[in-house]
Amino acid sequence: MVHRETGMMRPRGRCGAAWPTGRTIRQLGRLRRRHGKGEWRKRKGIATVRLRDGMVHKAEVHWYEAHGIGRREFKLKFPLLD
């Protein structure tokens, strides 16, 4: 399944990492104002992404998510992995 805004395909989270939640997220106030209250978590994973020029790469992806709200604000971290 491809994300319509970012063109990403199924980000897979890493196991065993301590995920920042709630007050430990520096952007928590902005996230709540913009997207609503929720138990916000900062996540990261590896995904296959399609760039604007049509090239497909593997990249590390970071995003925020909250139960009932979903995944928001995807960021690609460079360099690309492939």
C-alpha positions in Angstrom: 0.0 0.0 0.0 1.5 3.4 -1.0 0.9 6.5 1.2 -0.8 9.1 -1.0 1.1 12.1 0.4 4.6 10.8 0.6 4.6 7.9 -1.9 6.0 5.6 0.8 5.3 1.9 1.0 4.6 0.2 4.4 7.1 1.6 6.9 8.3 -1.2 9.2 9.2 -0.2 12.8 12.3 -1.5 14.5 11.9 -3.8 17.5 13.7 -3.3 20.8 14.1 0.4 20.6 12.7 2.7 23.4 10.1 4.9 21.7 9.8 8.5 22.9 6.2 9.1 24.1 4.1 11.9 25.7 6.1 14.6 27.4 9.5 13.4 26.2 8.6 14.6 22.6 9.9 18.1 22.1 7.2 18.9 19.5 4.3 17.7 21.7 2.5 21.1 22.0 2.6 21.7 18.3 1.4 18.1 17.5 -1.6 18.5 19.9 -2.5 21.9 18.5 -2.3 20.8 14.9 -3.6 17.2 15.0 -5.4 16.8 18.4 -4.8 15.3 21.8 -3.6 11.8 22.0 -0.8 9.6 23.3 1.8 10.7 20.8 4.7 8.5 19.9 7.8 9.2 17.8 8.5 6.3 15.4 11.0 5.2 12.8 11.4 2.4 10.4 12.7 1.4 7.0 10.5 1.9 3.9 10.6 1.7 0.2 10.0 5.3 -1.1 9.3 6.8 -4.5 10.9 10.2 -4.9 9.4 13.0 -6.9 11.6 12.1 -9.9 10.2 8.6 -10.0 13.2 6.8 -8.5 12.5 4.1 -5.9 14.8 3.7 -2.9 15.0 2.3 0.6 15.2 4.9 3.3 14.9 5.4 7.0 11.6 7.2 7.7 10.6 9.0 10.9 7.0 10.0 11.9 4.7 10.7 14.8 1.6 8.7 15.5 -1.2 8.6 18.1 -4.0 6.1 18.7 -7.2 7.2 17.0 -5.4 9.9 15.0 -2.9 7.8 12.9 0.5 8.5 11.4 1.5 12.1 10.8 4.5 14.2 9.6 6.7 11.7 7.7 10.3 12.6 7.3 12.9 10.9 5.1 16.4 10.6 6.6 19.3 10.7 4.2 21.5 9.1 2.9 19.2 6.6 1.3 20.0 3.0 2.2 20.5 1.5 -1.3 
